[in-house]
Amino acid sequence: MHTKITENITLASAHHSVKELKPGFGAEIHGLDFTNGATEDDWRLIEDVVKKYGVVVLRQTNLVDETHIQLARMFGELDDVKPYNKAGRKNRLEYDELFDVGNIESDGSIVSPDSPRAQANRGNSLFHVDSSFNPRRAGYSLLLSHELPPPGLVALLTWNDLEKATKADLTANDYVACHSILYSKKLAAPEHFANIRPEDYPMGRHKLAQLHERSGRMNLYLVMHIHHIEGLDPEQSKALFEKLFNHATQEKYRVAVEWKDAGDLVVWDNTCTMHRAVGGDFAYKYKRDMRRATVHDDSGQAWGLNEHTDVRQGLP
C-alpha cells in the first residue's frame, strides 16, 4: 500500500518518490526522467506537490530547452523575455520562453560584477516573486540548472501564524500593495539606480492578503517589490510592511534548496511563496547557467487591480 501525502499524491511508487523537506514547506521528487519529454501524469504529480508544499525540487531530470518548455506549457500560458530584448538585452538563448537568469554573457564569458546587468541582478538577492510588477503576475516558475549554481530558494506560507488582530486588520482594510521592479532594484543597487524614481513608472497593484485559490488557504502576497501600500501614509505603509515581512521571513518559514547537479529543476508557485538567490564570493568566478520558464497566473487574482494589457516591464 502506498502512503499518501494528499488524496492525489503518491509518496512512493516504482518510478518516483516524494520527500517532504520541512513540515508544510518544500518537497523533493526523485525518479522522474524527462529524456523523452513530460507526460500528463508527470505534470499532475508536480502540480499536486507544489499545491501542497509551495516549492518542489526535482533531481537529475535530463531536461533540455525543448522539454523544459514543453513541461512548462502544461502548467499554462508562458511569459517571455521580449520586454527585456526590447530594452536592450541580447538574448543568448534560442527560445524567448526561457529567461536567462545565470551569469553568462552572450559571448560565453562571465558577467562582470560592475556591469549594468550584474547591478540589476542584485535585486534577485531580495525576497521576491516573479513578475508581480506586471499587470498579470506570474503563477508557476520552473528554474533549471545547466551548469552548477549556488544554493538558494526560500518558500514561505505564513498566514496561519499571524496574530488574530493583524489578520483582522488585513481582512477589514483589504489593503492594496503597489509593486515596482525598479524599487527593488534600487534597494539592492542604490548607486546604479540613483537617478531612477520608481514612482515615475507603472506599478502592479495586488491585494496584500488574498485567498490562494489552488489550496483554498488565505495568503500574504508579500515581496520586496512592494513600493507602498495604498491608503496609508509613508510611515504607516513602511511599518505595516516591515511587521509582515519580518514575520514572513522567520527561519521557521524557510526552505533552502541546494543545487547539486546539472538537470536539477525547482518549481514554485509565485502566488504563495517568495524566493531569493543566495550569492557569495563564487558569484562571478564560476559559470552558472540557469534558465527559467515562467507561467502566467490563471487564477482569479492574476491581474490584481490592473488593466488587462500586454505591456510589461523589462530591464537590459
Secondary structure as UniProt FT lines:
FT   STRAND          4..6
FT   TURN            7..8
FT   STRAND          9..10
FT   STRAND          17..22
FT   TURN            23..24
FT   STRAND          25..30
FT   TURN            35..36
FT   HELIX           40..53
FT   STRAND          55..58
FT   HELIX           65..75
FT   HELIX           82..86
FT   TURN            87..88
FT   TURN            96..97
FT   STRAND          98..100
FT   TURN            106..107
FT   TURN            113..114
FT   HELIX           116..121
FT   HELIX           122..125
FT   TURN            130..133
FT   STRAND          138..145
FT   HELIX           159..161
FT   HELIX           164..173
FT   STRAND          176..179
FT   HELIX           181..188
FT   TURN            190..195
FT   HELIX           198..200
FT   STRAND          204..207
FT   STRAND          209..212
FT   TURN            213..216
FT   STRAND          217..220
FT   TURN            224..225
FT   STRAND          226..229
FT   TURN            230..231
FT   HELIX           234..248
FT   HELIX           251..253
FT   TURN            262..263
FT   STRAND          265..269
FT   TURN            270..272
FT   HELIX           281..284
FT   STRAND          290..296
FT   TURN            300..305
//
